[in-house]
């Protein structure tokens, strides 16, 4: 029975699973987004978010701890030099899993996992919405209401 077994074993032995997650985390850090199955994406999210949190503290010990998980010098350098400064003020939730549909070959549920602060399309679309002004109709009503309100005060 699997009572109280929280980890998804992904149908693999522990060594194979650790290697899979390390390789996927390396790819996510280097490419900022990857496409995989939903189960692997959720397991990767649990695996990589503590590593990103550790990267906020750029010390020798935290680099060694992260390297012991990733086993890739270029990925560790990328994590500490480019990703950590960009997510420094974020308290958590560094990754996003977006379901993309089903794979043609076997019907597996597929997902896109990405680093939140590195999605240029989402960041670009969020900025213009904040700068958008009111519509012409509502400004026209406001302009008509303003002189009527000011007229009795002037008399």
Backbone as a chain_set.jsonl record, in Angstrom:
{"seq": "XXXXXXXXXXXXXXXXXXXXXXXXXXXXXXXXXXXXXXXXXXXXXXXXXXXXXXXXXXXXXXXXXXXXXXXXXXXXXXXXXXXXXXXXXXXXXXXXXXXXXXXXXXXXXXXXXXXXXXXXXXXXXXXXXXXXXXXXXXXXXXXXXXXXXXXXXXX", "coords": {"N": [[0.821, -1.196, 0.0], [0.315, 2.328, -0.581], [0.174, 4.284, 1.431], [0.47, 7.547, 2.711], [2.66, 8.241, 1.106], [4.178, 10.63, -0.418], [5.751, 11.358, -2.629], [6.003, 11.269, -6.18], [6.856, 8.525, -7.934], [7.249, 8.162, -10.598], [7.425, 5.84, -12.075], [10.012, 4.777, -11.952], [13.224, 3.67, -10.712], [15.01, 4.903, -7.812], [17.562, 6.062, -8.408], [17.453, 6.453, -11.193], [15.284, 8.191, -11.308], [16.251, 10.421, -9.884], [18.327, 11.213, -11.604], [16.837, 11.82, -13.895], [15.251, 14.0, -12.988], [17.286, 15.819, -12.317], [18.442, 16.277, -14.839], [16.246, 17.362, -16.196], [15.806, 19.656, -14.661], [18.171, 21.033, -15.159], [17.844, 21.533, -17.904], [15.565, 23.162, -17.783], [16.556, 25.384, -16.384], [18.514, 26.296, -18.164], [17.103, 26.749, -20.588], [14.812, 28.06, -19.86], [12.167, 27.282, -20.271], [10.387, 24.229, -20.744], [8.904, 21.422, -22.446], [6.96, 18.803, -21.315], [5.557, 15.837, -19.741], [2.607, 16.125, -17.664], [2.818, 14.937, -15.119], [5.618, 14.663, -14.799], [6.296, 17.371, -14.937], [5.085, 18.423, -12.639], [6.498, 17.009, -10.687], [9.046, 17.975, -11.222], [8.7, 20.658, -10.587], [8.478, 20.588, -7.787], [11.028, 19.728, -7.265], [12.807, 21.69, -8.322], [12.182, 24.231, -7.302], [13.048, 24.586, -4.524], [15.798, 24.651, -5.069], [16.078, 26.992, -6.535], [15.35, 28.792, -4.582], [17.517, 28.436, -2.838], [19.447, 29.581, -4.412], [19.222, 32.278, -4.068], [20.832, 33.095, -1.998], [23.975, 33.759, -2.513], [26.399, 32.004, -1.835], [29.351, 30.057, -1.141], [28.693, 27.613, 0.011], [25.933, 27.305, -0.645], [26.123, 27.187, -3.416], [27.544, 24.789, -3.692], [25.704, 22.973, -2.62], [23.563, 23.203, -4.441], [24.901, 22.395, -6.744], [25.352, 19.733, -6.082], [22.866, 18.663, -6.514], [22.247, 19.308, -9.219], [24.529, 18.765, -10.839], [25.823, 20.017, -12.971], [27.877, 22.361, -14.157], [27.527, 24.655, -15.792], [24.776, 25.099, -15.633], [24.46, 25.707, -12.929], [25.934, 28.072, -12.779], [24.401, 29.696, -14.502], [22.022, 29.747, -13.033], [22.748, 31.088, -10.636], [23.805, 33.508, -11.6], [22.063, 34.758, -13.52], [19.339, 34.057, -13.073], [18.838, 34.156, -10.264], [19.23, 36.981, -9.454], [17.029, 38.101, -10.752], [14.781, 36.986, -9.568], [14.916, 37.774, -6.986], [13.262, 39.31, -5.259], [10.925, 37.884, -5.177], [8.77, 35.862, -3.275], [8.36, 33.141, -3.604], [7.082, 30.457, -5.704], [8.277, 30.153, -8.342], [8.051, 28.828, -10.723], [5.849, 27.89, -13.429], [3.22, 25.805, -14.455], [1.724, 24.913, -17.372], [-0.904, 23.371, -18.932], [-0.929, 21.678, -22.016], [-2.343, 19.973, -23.659], [-2.802, 16.813, -25.296], [-0.473, 14.197, -26.052], [0.24, 12.943, -29.297], [1.173, 10.314, -29.854], [0.833, 8.497, -27.583], [-1.184, 9.589, -26.088], [-0.582, 10.933, -23.755], [-0.888, 13.314, -21.119], [0.184, 16.488, -21.687], [2.433, 19.178, -20.756], [3.652, 22.533, -20.328], [6.37, 23.733, -18.671], [7.652, 26.536, -17.076], [9.89, 29.223, -16.163], [8.696, 31.803, -14.183], [9.394, 34.596, -14.193], [10.689, 34.877, -16.593], [9.143, 34.831, -18.831], [8.615, 36.48, -21.555], [6.436, 37.228, -23.143], [4.199, 37.193, -21.413], [5.008, 39.08, -19.546], [5.204, 41.354, -21.17], [2.571, 41.694, -22.007], [1.323, 42.255, -19.611], [2.28, 44.766, -18.841], [1.217, 46.833, -20.706], [-1.514, 46.758, -20.035], [-1.655, 47.894, -17.514], [-0.984, 50.516, -18.069], [-3.037, 51.422, -19.643], [-5.58, 53.728, -20.438], [-8.82, 55.15, -19.537], [-11.898, 54.554, -21.381], [-13.224, 56.372, -24.215], [-15.911, 56.953, -23.948], [-16.517, 56.863, -21.167], [-14.878, 58.917, -20.229], [-16.0, 61.072, -21.452], [-18.477, 61.268, -20.193], [-17.597, 61.845, -17.648], [-16.436, 64.327, -18.094], [-18.682, 65.872, -18.732], [-20.097, 65.765, -16.336], [-18.416, 67.038, -14.543], [-18.293, 69.966, -15.092], [-20.943, 70.63, -14.423], [-21.032, 70.081, -11.741], [-19.224, 71.937, -10.802], [-20.35, 74.41, -11.405], [-22.531, 75.271, -9.536], [-20.917, 75.704, -7.33], [-19.371, 77.874, -8.037], [-21.159, 80.037, -8.03]], "CA": [[0.0, 0.0, 0.0], [1.064, 3.577, -0.72], [-0.314, 5.278, 2.371], [1.376, 8.625, 3.119], [3.84, 8.318, 0.245], [3.855, 11.848, -1.154], [6.552, 11.543, -3.836], [5.617, 10.532, -7.372], [8.037, 7.769, -8.327], [7.35, 8.27, -12.053], [7.696, 4.529, -12.667], [11.456, 4.598, -12.058], [13.985, 3.473, -9.48], [15.399, 6.201, -7.261], [18.698, 6.627, -9.134], [16.982, 6.917, -12.502], [14.41, 9.334, -11.069], [17.097, 11.561, -9.528], [19.013, 11.648, -12.815], [15.826, 12.439, -14.746], [14.894, 15.316, -12.452], [18.456, 16.687, -12.434], [18.573, 16.661, -16.245], [15.14, 18.252, -16.54], [16.057, 20.932, -13.979], [19.238, 21.685, -15.921], [17.243, 22.043, -19.14], [14.671, 24.271, -17.43], [17.379, 26.537, -16.017], [19.214, 26.81, -19.332], [16.196, 27.17, -21.663], [13.745, 28.833, -19.205], [10.891, 26.575, -20.414], [10.474, 22.934, -21.406], [7.638, 20.717, -22.625], [7.051, 17.448, -20.779], [4.25, 15.38, -19.265], [2.131, 16.853, -16.484], [3.371, 14.305, -13.917], [7.026, 15.053, -14.689], [6.359, 18.807, -14.679], [4.773, 18.647, -11.23], [7.627, 16.503, -9.904], [10.15, 18.909, -11.445], [8.394, 21.876, -9.846], [8.834, 20.328, -6.388], [12.477, 19.514, -7.227], [13.633, 22.831, -8.705], [11.885, 25.456, -6.555], [14.0, 24.779, -3.417], [17.116, 25.007, -5.601], [16.023, 28.408, -6.891], [15.378, 29.517, -3.304], [18.899, 28.393, -2.358], [20.301, 30.424, -5.248], [19.136, 33.681, -3.633], [22.004, 33.319, -1.153], [25.13, 33.387, -3.338], [27.559, 31.643, -1.022], [30.018, 28.845, -1.597], [27.936, 26.447, 0.463], [24.707, 27.133, -1.416], [26.531, 26.725, -4.747], [27.891, 23.365, -3.599], [24.47, 22.211, -2.407], [22.839, 23.182, -5.712], [25.677, 21.568, -7.671], [25.173, 18.318, -5.737], [21.614, 18.231, -7.123], [22.199, 19.472, -10.669], [25.705, 18.135, -11.439], [26.14, 20.694, -14.22], [28.487, 23.632, -13.78], [26.933, 25.755, -16.555], [23.43, 25.356, -15.104], [24.632, 26.366, -11.631], [26.36, 29.437, -13.081], [23.221, 30.392, -15.035], [21.065, 29.915, -11.935], [23.207, 32.087, -9.68], [24.138, 34.792, -12.225], [20.974, 35.431, -14.231], [18.006, 33.786, -12.528], [18.727, 34.606, -8.869], [18.956, 38.415, -9.301], [15.719, 38.46, -11.286], [13.721, 36.499, -8.679], [15.345, 38.066, -5.614], [12.19, 39.846, -4.423], [9.771, 36.977, -5.228], [8.82, 34.988, -2.092], [8.183, 31.732, -3.968], [6.318, 30.309, -6.94], [9.168, 30.567, -9.416], [7.725, 28.112, -11.95], [4.44, 27.822, -13.822], [2.907, 24.633, -15.274], [0.585, 25.158, -18.25], [-1.27, 22.165, -19.662], [-0.968, 21.983, -23.446], [-3.137, 19.011, -24.418], [-2.404, 15.411, -25.248], [0.528, 13.763, -27.024], [-0.387, 12.123, -30.329], [1.585, 8.913, -29.85], [0.259, 7.667, -26.532], [-2.259, 10.289, -25.401], [-0.145, 11.442, -22.452], [-1.248, 14.701, -20.831], [1.417, 17.255, -21.811], [2.453, 20.482, -20.098], [4.803, 23.41, -20.501], [6.809, 24.295, -17.396], [8.514, 27.675, -17.374], [10.215, 30.136, -15.081], [7.682, 32.854, -14.253], [9.949, 35.909, -14.496], [11.387, 34.87, -17.878], [8.165, 34.738, -19.91], [8.564, 37.83, -22.098], [5.091, 37.503, -23.661], [3.316, 37.509, -20.288], [5.471, 40.339, -18.958], [4.883, 42.437, -22.093], [1.123, 41.912, -22.025], [0.92, 42.793, -18.317], [2.65, 46.177, -18.762], [0.28, 47.756, -21.344], [-2.794, 46.779, -19.345], [-1.544, 48.82, -16.392], [-0.86, 51.866, -18.592], [-4.209, 51.742, -20.45], [-6.463, 54.732, -19.843], [-10.239, 54.859, -19.646], [-12.436, 54.666, -22.726], [-13.694, 57.705, -24.574], [-17.272, 57.159, -23.459], [-16.545, 57.184, -19.749], [-14.244, 60.212, -20.01], [-16.948, 62.079, -21.906], [-19.452, 61.408, -19.119], [-16.922, 62.497, -16.528], [-16.236, 65.725, -18.469], [-19.977, 66.537, -18.641], [-20.493, 65.83, -14.934], [-17.523, 67.934, -13.817], [-18.724, 71.373, -15.116], [-22.215, 70.767, -13.713], [-20.731, 70.071, -10.316], [-18.462, 73.138, -10.477], [-21.165, 75.6, -11.622], [-23.142, 75.8, -8.313], [-19.895, 76.122, -6.368], [-18.86, 79.169, -8.467], [-22.162, 81.083, -7.782]], "C": [[0.86, 1.252, 0.0], [0.625, 4.631, 0.28], [0.788, 6.248, 2.776], [2.694, 8.644, 2.346], [3.617, 9.474, -0.724], [4.589, 11.955, -2.483], [6.004, 10.695, -4.976], [6.871, 9.838, -7.896], [8.246, 7.742, -9.833], [7.715, 6.949, -12.724], [9.171, 4.218, -12.806], [12.056, 4.289, -10.7], [14.562, 4.817, -9.051], [16.571, 6.835, -8.015], [18.291, 7.187, -10.481], [16.115, 8.159, -12.351], [15.229, 10.574, -10.725], [17.834, 12.1, -10.747], [18.052, 12.353, -13.763], [15.498, 13.844, -14.273], [16.066, 16.289, -12.539], [18.623, 17.175, -13.874], [17.455, 17.614, -16.665], [15.314, 19.62, -15.89], [17.143, 21.716, -14.701], [18.677, 22.291, -17.208], [16.329, 23.228, -18.862], [15.473, 25.525, -17.114], [18.045, 27.141, -17.249], [18.276, 27.388, -20.388], [15.004, 27.986, -21.171], [12.35, 28.237, -19.376], [11.12, 25.258, -21.149], [9.078, 22.331, -21.498], [7.84, 19.28, -22.179], [5.659, 17.001, -20.359], [3.878, 16.128, -17.987], [2.747, 16.267, -15.214], [4.834, 14.685, -13.715], [7.163, 16.542, -14.378], [6.077, 19.106, -13.216], [5.891, 18.142, -10.331], [8.828, 17.433, -10.033], [9.933, 20.202, -10.675], [8.788, 21.727, -8.378], [10.354, 20.223, -6.234], [13.257, 20.815, -7.4], [13.362, 24.079, -7.866], [12.768, 25.63, -5.318], [15.411, 25.138, -3.894], [17.16, 26.488, -5.976], [16.035, 29.258, -5.618], [16.791, 29.548, -2.735], [19.795, 29.334, -3.161], [20.211, 31.898, -4.866], [20.315, 34.057, -2.757], [23.227, 32.835, -1.922], [26.35, 33.165, -2.459], [28.165, 30.354, -1.576], [29.228, 27.611, -1.195], [26.678, 26.234, -0.367], [25.02, 26.703, -2.851], [26.872, 25.235, -4.731], [26.659, 22.5, -3.415], [23.692, 22.095, -3.715], [23.571, 22.315, -6.723], [25.519, 20.084, -7.363], [23.855, 17.778, -6.292], [21.681, 18.241, -8.645], [23.337, 18.776, -11.408], [26.043, 18.71, -12.821], [26.615, 22.104, -13.886], [27.853, 24.81, -14.502], [25.551, 26.108, -16.023], [23.507, 26.082, -13.761], [25.03, 27.833, -11.837], [25.185, 30.268, -13.596], [22.22, 30.701, -13.926], [21.488, 31.051, -11.01], [23.451, 33.456, -10.319], [22.944, 35.492, -12.855], [19.61, 35.237, -13.581], [17.857, 34.371, -11.128], [18.508, 36.117, -8.726], [17.553, 38.813, -9.763], [14.581, 38.044, -10.36], [13.996, 36.852, -7.222], [14.203, 38.541, -4.721], [10.951, 38.959, -4.407], [9.845, 35.993, -4.06], [8.646, 33.497, -2.384], [7.4, 31.664, -5.26], [7.104, 30.738, -8.153], [8.828, 29.912, -10.745], [6.225, 28.096, -12.177], [4.274, 26.6, -14.71], [1.629, 24.939, -16.048], [0.295, 23.888, -19.041], [-1.478, 22.518, -21.131], [-1.788, 21.005, -24.262], [-2.574, 17.618, -24.277], [-1.408, 15.096, -26.349], [-0.123, 12.817, -28.013], [-0.059, 10.642, -30.186], [0.865, 8.052, -28.843], [-0.843, 8.36, -25.738], [-1.878, 10.817, -24.029], [-0.511, 12.915, -22.322], [0.035, 15.529, -20.782], [1.283, 18.624, -21.149], [3.727, 21.222, -20.464], [5.144, 23.936, -19.115], [7.824, 25.377, -17.711], [8.814, 28.453, -16.104], [9.355, 31.388, -15.251], [8.262, 34.185, -14.713], [10.653, 35.98, -15.844], [10.44, 34.687, -19.043], [7.936, 36.141, -20.453], [7.158, 38.192, -22.581], [4.147, 37.904, -22.53], [3.722, 38.832, -19.64], [5.117, 41.53, -19.853], [3.388, 42.724, -22.101], [0.625, 42.497, -20.703], [1.215, 44.296, -18.228], [1.657, 47.098, -19.47], [-1.073, 47.819, -20.645], [-2.768, 47.766, -18.182], [-1.533, 50.269, -16.883], [-2.092, 52.311, -19.363], [-5.117, 52.73, -19.717], [-7.915, 54.339, -20.053], [-10.717, 55.057, -21.078], [-12.958, 56.077, -22.969], [-15.065, 57.986, -23.97], [-17.271, 57.567, -21.994], [-15.881, 58.528, -19.462], [-15.182, 61.339, -20.435], [-17.998, 62.335, -20.826], [-18.829, 62.15, -17.927], [-16.719, 63.981, -16.82], [-17.547, 66.509, -18.371], [-20.392, 66.723, -17.187], [-19.654, 66.849, -14.162], [-17.958, 69.399, -13.896], [-20.044, 71.582, -14.379], [-21.985, 70.821, -12.215], [-20.019, 71.35, -9.894], [-19.323, 74.405, -10.566], [-21.835, 76.099, -10.353], [-22.097, 76.285, -7.309], [-19.369, 77.513, -6.741], [-19.835, 80.291, -8.146], [-22.247, 81.524, -6.392]], "O": [[1.981, 1.251, 0.507], [0.71, 5.817, -0.039], [1.891, 5.84, 3.137], [3.728, 9.026, 2.893], [2.94, 9.311, -1.739], [4.078, 12.602, -3.398], [5.594, 9.552, -4.773], [7.842, 10.502, -8.261], [9.311, 7.339, -10.3], [8.257, 6.946, -13.83], [9.553, 3.462, -13.699], [11.472, 4.605, -9.663], [14.596, 5.761, -9.839], [16.564, 8.046, -8.236], [18.73, 8.27, -10.869], [16.196, 9.077, -13.166], [14.936, 11.664, -11.218], [17.954, 13.314, -10.91], [18.403, 13.366, -14.367], [15.471, 14.779, -15.073], [15.859, 17.472, -12.809], [18.912, 18.349, -14.103], [17.695, 18.566, -17.407], [15.002, 20.639, -16.507], [17.041, 22.935, -14.838], [19.0, 23.427, -17.558], [16.319, 24.194, -19.624], [15.099, 26.619, -17.537], [18.133, 28.363, -17.369], [18.597, 28.396, -21.017], [14.263, 28.545, -21.98], [11.427, 28.658, -18.679], [11.943, 25.18, -22.061], [8.184, 22.683, -20.728], [8.781, 18.616, -22.614], [4.683, 17.713, -20.596], [4.741, 16.694, -17.315], [3.155, 17.015, -14.326], [5.25, 14.993, -12.598], [8.059, 16.932, -13.63], [6.747, 19.944, -12.612], [6.204, 18.772, -9.321], [9.549, 17.654, -9.06], [10.89, 20.783, -10.162], [9.368, 22.642, -7.794], [10.901, 20.589, -5.194], [14.254, 21.033, -6.712], [14.254, 24.917, -7.733], [13.213, 26.751, -5.07], [16.136, 25.85, -3.2], [18.17, 27.156, -5.757], [16.658, 30.319, -5.583], [17.221, 30.573, -2.206], [20.795, 29.83, -2.641], [21.045, 32.693, -5.299], [20.756, 35.206, -2.766], [23.488, 31.634, -1.979], [27.222, 34.027, -2.353], [27.547, 29.659, -2.382], [29.107, 26.667, -1.976], [26.381, 25.105, -0.757], [24.262, 25.933, -3.44], [26.522, 24.507, -5.659], [26.571, 21.413, -3.986], [23.214, 21.014, -4.06], [22.939, 21.579, -7.48], [25.547, 19.258, -8.276], [23.728, 16.575, -6.518], [21.227, 17.299, -9.294], [23.125, 18.249, -12.5], [26.487, 17.992, -13.717], [25.847, 22.932, -13.395], [27.655, 25.864, -13.898], [25.189, 27.284, -15.966], [22.703, 26.975, -13.492], [24.525, 28.722, -11.152], [24.996, 31.41, -13.176], [21.641, 31.787, -13.887], [20.663, 31.888, -10.641], [23.316, 34.474, -9.64], [22.821, 36.711, -12.735], [18.808, 36.17, -13.545], [16.851, 35.017, -10.836], [17.657, 36.513, -7.93], [16.961, 39.75, -9.228], [13.525, 38.676, -10.361], [13.376, 36.288, -6.321], [14.177, 38.207, -3.536], [10.003, 39.26, -3.681], [10.878, 35.351, -3.868], [8.777, 32.676, -1.476], [7.086, 32.696, -5.853], [6.655, 31.594, -8.915], [9.267, 30.385, -11.793], [5.435, 28.265, -11.248], [5.079, 26.371, -15.612], [0.58, 25.193, -15.456], [1.17, 23.387, -19.748], [-2.115, 23.52, -21.456], [-1.92, 21.194, -25.471], [-1.949, 17.282, -23.272], [-1.482, 15.653, -27.444], [-0.943, 11.981, -27.631], [-0.935, 9.798, -30.379], [0.34, 6.994, -29.19], [-1.383, 7.771, -24.802], [-2.754, 11.119, -23.218], [-0.452, 13.668, -23.294], [0.886, 15.294, -19.924], [0.184, 19.157, -21.0], [4.732, 20.627, -20.852], [4.291, 24.527, -18.452], [8.74, 25.173, -18.507], [8.095, 28.359, -15.109], [9.296, 31.963, -16.338], [7.66, 34.845, -15.56], [11.166, 37.037, -16.21], [10.891, 34.409, -20.155], [7.158, 36.91, -19.887], [6.735, 39.339, -22.442], [3.376, 38.853, -22.676], [2.863, 39.613, -19.232], [4.767, 42.598, -19.35], [2.983, 43.883, -22.193], [-0.404, 43.173, -20.684], [0.457, 45.026, -17.589], [1.27, 48.1, -18.869], [-1.718, 48.867, -20.672], [-3.779, 48.411, -17.902], [-2.021, 51.158, -16.185], [-2.189, 53.488, -19.713], [-5.383, 52.579, -18.525], [-8.207, 53.316, -20.672], [-10.018, 55.659, -21.893], [-13.11, 56.868, -22.038], [-15.35, 59.102, -23.537], [-17.955, 58.519, -21.618], [-16.291, 59.218, -18.528], [-15.165, 62.424, -19.855], [-18.367, 63.482, -20.573], [-19.478, 62.979, -17.29], [-16.815, 64.81, -15.915], [-17.54, 67.675, -17.976], [-20.984, 67.747, -16.844], [-20.15, 67.46, -13.215], [-17.998, 70.053, -12.854], [-20.236, 72.631, -13.764], [-22.684, 71.542, -11.504], [-20.184, 71.807, -8.763], [-19.047, 75.379, -9.865], [-21.727, 77.294, -10.08], [-22.374, 77.187, -6.519], [-18.96, 78.264, -5.856], [-19.391, 81.429, -7.995], [-23.053, 82.396, -6.07]]}, "num_chains": 1, "name": "protein.A"}
